[in-house]
Amino acid sequence: MSDVKELLMKAGGLLSGHFRLTSGLHSDTYFQCAKLYQYPDIVEELAKELAKQLKDIEFDTIVAPAIGAVIFGYEVAKQTKKRNLFVERKDNVMQLRRGYTIKEGERVVIVEDVITTARTIFETQEAIKEFKPQIAGVACIVDRTQGKLEDKFKIYSLLKSSPVTYEPDNCPLCKQGIELVKPGSRPEPSEANATALAERR
């Protein structure tokens, strides 16, 4: 398989500058995996590689958070021949909608595009918690967690990256006056939601 970082660069999906990540942290690097979704053959290639990593896991269903991971989640489900679901935001809360249901004990793999603090993963878990599934694993294209979440779950990824991140109140890029860009699709969290999610880190 082609190098994932190289594929991202060719597609214009590896950005440099001053970014507000989905996690709320700031960074000089941003992975815009949506750029890859312009090329179905690349997405298929990446999904096949991730499917190889998941081949020894027993699971029934892929669940992906919208919007970013819907396409990739679908392709991973296709390559693993599993059922595919997605969760989406309504009133700024991730929910399983559209008549989707999960059986109690159903084994689920959550598929994301990029994971940094795993806030979206935790939100996805919360969205399906009422169905009492088993979380069999978490998988992604890019893992930026630097191993900080190993006590919570194992992450299967195609690329591990350790870019520098900064807390917003101690960001040298802010101090330099470099324009802050928020490329992702997530809306700004409410103060209550941000506090609750921060406690899970």
VOLUMKOL-901715 format. One line per 2 residues: number of its first residue (from 1); their letters; for each residue x, y, z of C-alpha. Coordinates in nm, 4 decimals, padded with zeros to 6 digits. Each point is the difference from the previous one (the first is absolute). Example, Ala and Ser with C-alpha at 12.3 -4.5 7.8 and 13.67 -1.06 7.14 Angstrom:
// VOLUMKOL-901715
1) AS) 01.2300,-00.4500,00.7800 ~ 00.1370,00.3440,-00.0660
END
This chain:
// VOLUMKOL-901715
1) MS) 00.0000,00.0000,00.0000 ~ 00.1132,00.3573,-00.0644
3) DV) 00.1196,00.2017,00.2995 ~ -00.3033,00.1610,00.1690
5) KE) 00.1838,00.3247,00.0708 ~ 00.1085,00.0183,-00.3627
7) LL) -00.3576,-00.0606,-00.1171 ~ -00.1238,00.2785,00.2277
9) MK) 00.2636,00.2405,-00.1294 ~ -00.0834,-00.0777,-00.3622
11) AG) -00.3694,00.0540,00.0685 ~ 00.0661,00.3276,00.1828
13) GL) -00.1146,-00.1498,00.3279 ~ 00.3096,00.0692,00.2124
15) LS) -00.0173,00.3675,00.0945 ~ 00.2480,00.2276,00.1780
17) GH) -00.0961,00.3183,00.1834 ~ -00.1930,00.0765,00.3205
19) FR) -00.3001,-00.2246,00.0584 ~ -00.2632,-00.0586,00.2641
21) LT) -00.0440,-00.3760,00.0154 ~ -00.3285,-00.1751,00.0703
23) SG) 00.1384,-00.0641,00.3494 ~ 00.0256,00.3748,00.0640
25) LH) 00.3804,-00.0127,00.0004 ~ 00.2078,00.2105,-00.2388
27) SD) 00.2586,-00.1441,-00.2383 ~ 00.2245,00.0963,-00.2898
29) TY) -00.1095,-00.3124,-00.1920 ~ -00.3434,-00.1127,-00.1136
31) FQ) -00.1010,-00.3243,-00.1687 ~ -00.2926,00.0664,-00.2335
33) CA) -00.0905,-00.3579,-00.0889 ~ -00.3075,00.1219,-00.1870
35) KL) 00.2395,00.0891,-00.2823 ~ 00.0609,-00.3712,-00.0488
37) YQ) -00.3708,-00.0605,-00.0520 ~ 00.0237,00.1654,-00.3409
39) YP) 00.1689,-00.3185,-00.1198 ~ -00.2064,-00.3177,00.0581
41) DI) 00.2863,-00.2256,-00.1064 ~ 00.2222,00.1441,00.2745
43) VE) -00.2760,-00.0383,00.2602 ~ -00.0465,-00.3612,-00.1060
45) EL) 00.3740,-00.0637,00.0276 ~ 00.0154,00.1510,00.3503
47) AK) -00.3080,-00.1922,00.1141 ~ 00.1471,-00.3280,-00.1231
49) EL) 00.3136,00.0635,00.2043 ~ -00.1992,00.0791,00.3118
51) AK) -00.2154,-00.3079,-00.0573 ~ 00.3171,-00.2107,00.0176
53) QL) 00.0698,00.1406,00.3467 ~ -00.3534,-00.0829,00.1112
55) KD) -00.0061,-00.3549,-00.1370 ~ 00.0752,-00.1623,00.3375
57) IE) -00.2671,00.1984,00.1876 ~ -00.3434,-00.1520,00.0393
59) FD) -00.2586,00.2683,-00.0716 ~ -00.3360,00.0462,-00.1675
61) TI) -00.0390,00.3674,-00.0861 ~ 00.1915,00.3135,-00.0938
63) VA) -00.1190,00.3269,00.1552 ~ 00.1453,00.3261,-00.1314
65) PA) -00.0595,00.3585,00.1162 ~ -00.1386,00.2450,-00.2548
67) IG) 00.1038,00.1891,-00.1925 ~ 00.3685,-00.0682,-00.0293
69) AV) 00.0131,-00.3780,00.0302 ~ -00.3218,-00.1024,-00.1789
71) IF) 00.1620,-00.0757,-00.3356 ~ 00.3005,-00.1775,00.1482
73) GY) -00.2166,-00.1943,00.2461 ~ -00.2171,-00.1216,-00.2862
75) EV) 00.3026,-00.1157,-00.1988 ~ 00.1531,-00.1803,00.2993
77) AK) -00.3342,-00.1739,00.0559 ~ -00.0036,-00.0997,-00.3664
79) QT) 00.3511,-00.1456,00.0177 ~ -00.0688,-00.1876,00.3242
81) KK) -00.3474,-00.1058,-00.1189 ~ -00.1643,00.1382,00.3140
83) RN) -00.3101,00.2065,00.0654 ~ 00.0525,00.3752,-00.0212
85) LF) -00.1592,00.2711,00.2171 ~ 00.0775,00.3617,00.0750
87) VE) -00.0802,00.2396,00.2811 ~ -00.0685,00.3683,-00.0630
89) RK) -00.0532,00.3238,00.1857 ~ -00.3413,00.1330,00.0904
91) DN) -00.0170,00.3033,00.2285 ~ 00.3793,-00.0332,00.0301
93) VM) -00.0287,-00.3495,00.1523 ~ 00.1185,-00.3124,-00.1809
95) QL) -00.2887,-00.2445,-00.0486 ~ -00.0861,-00.3248,-00.1752
97) RR) -00.2958,00.0964,-00.2189 ~ -00.1842,-00.0955,-00.3221
99) GY) -00.1516,-00.3121,00.1525 ~ 00.3383,-00.1609,00.0649
101) TI) 00.0189,-00.2383,00.2961 ~ 00.2673,-00.2170,00.1584
103) KE) -00.0658,-00.3262,00.1803 ~ 00.1148,-00.0413,00.3581
105) GE) 00.3475,-00.1517,-00.0046 ~ 00.0539,00.0768,-00.3689
107) RV) 00.3714,00.0374,-00.0653 ~ 00.0827,00.3406,-00.1448
109) VI) 00.3125,00.1548,-00.1497 ~ -00.0030,00.3792,-00.0039
111) VE) 00.1678,00.1427,-00.3106 ~ 00.1285,00.3585,-00.0089
113) DV) 00.2209,00.1902,-00.2433 ~ 00.2369,00.1804,00.2422
115) IT) 00.0209,-00.0514,00.3774 ~ 00.1775,00.2475,00.2295
117) TA) -00.1683,00.0048,00.3434 ~ -00.2767,-00.2417,-00.1091
119) RT) -00.2794,00.2377,00.0965 ~ -00.2043,-00.1119,-00.2993
121) IF) 00.0649,-00.3635,00.0908 ~ -00.1336,00.0609,00.3508
123) ET) -00.3025,00.1796,-00.1465 ~ -00.0628,-00.2938,-00.2338
125) QE) 00.0172,-00.2414,00.2935 ~ -00.2458,00.2185,00.1899
127) AI) -00.2373,00.0087,-00.2991 ~ -00.0298,-00.3797,-00.0126
129) KE) 00.0355,-00.0754,00.3729 ~ -00.3737,-00.0553,00.0520
131) FK) 00.0150,-00.3034,-00.2304 ~ 00.2691,-00.1638,00.2192
133) PQ) 00.2373,-00.1053,-00.2808 ~ 00.3530,-00.1323,00.0462
135) IA) 00.2679,00.2343,-00.1336 ~ 00.2321,-00.2454,-00.1751
137) GV) 00.2454,00.2645,-00.1185 ~ 00.0671,00.3439,-00.1411
139) AC) 00.1543,00.0557,-00.3423 ~ 00.1105,00.3043,-00.1977
141) IV) 00.2124,00.1365,-00.2806 ~ 00.2191,00.2236,00.2196
143) DR) 00.0692,-00.0555,00.3712 ~ 00.1275,00.3146,00.1730
145) TQ) -00.0575,-00.1235,00.3570 ~ 00.3681,-00.0858,00.0595
147) GK) -00.1073,-00.3020,00.2050 ~ -00.1782,00.2101,00.2619
149) LE) -00.3233,-00.1980,-00.0286 ~ 00.1424,-00.3524,00.0210
151) DK) -00.1680,-00.0533,00.3369 ~ -00.3415,00.0626,-00.1589
153) FK) 00.0186,-00.1854,-00.3304 ~ 00.2364,-00.1268,-00.2676
155) IY) 00.0116,00.2122,-00.3125 ~ 00.0618,-00.1629,-00.3376
157) SL) 00.1387,00.2581,-00.2427 ~ 00.1714,00.0433,-00.3347
159) LK) 00.2194,00.2886,00.1154 ~ 00.1234,00.1002,00.3458
161) SS) 00.0956,00.3652,00.0286 ~ 00.1348,00.2074,00.2893
163) PV) -00.0432,00.3629,-00.1073 ~ 00.0414,00.2732,00.2569
165) TY) -00.3239,00.1220,00.1580 ~ -00.0631,00.2927,00.2336
167) EP) -00.2620,00.0977,00.2535 ~ -00.1821,00.3093,-00.1332
169) DN) 00.1134,00.2192,00.2918 ~ 00.3655,-00.0959,-00.0494
171) CP) 00.0362,-00.0097,-00.3777 ~ 00.3119,00.1614,-00.1508
173) LC) -00.1727,00.0207,-00.3378 ~ -00.2679,00.2202,00.1577
175) KQ) 00.2690,00.2147,00.1592 ~ 00.1628,00.0438,-00.3405
177) GI) -00.3308,00.1282,-00.1352 ~ -00.0318,-00.2766,-00.2599
179) EL) -00.3604,-00.0286,-00.1169 ~ -00.1877,-00.2885,00.1639
181) VK) -00.1905,-00.2272,-00.2373 ~ -00.2611,-00.2618,00.0953
183) PG) -00.0250,-00.2356,-00.2997 ~ -00.2183,-00.2733,00.1536
185) SR) -00.3770,-00.0396,-00.0118 ~ -00.0692,-00.0163,00.3742
187) PE) -00.1960,00.2952,00.1444 ~ 00.1404,00.1813,00.3001
189) PS) -00.0907,-00.1998,00.3140 ~ -00.2028,00.1533,00.2784
191) EA) 00.1884,00.0691,00.3213 ~ -00.1830,-00.2837,00.1770
193) NA) 00.0770,-00.2527,-00.2734 ~ 00.3632,00.1103,-00.0184
195) TA) 00.0416,-00.0449,00.3761 ~ -00.1621,-00.3444,00.0018
197) LA) 00.2120,-00.1218,-00.2879 ~ 00.3187,00.1420,00.1462
199) ER) -00.0566,-00.2071,00.3138 ~ 00.0188,-00.3176,-00.2130
201) R) 00.3498,00.0708,-00.1282
END
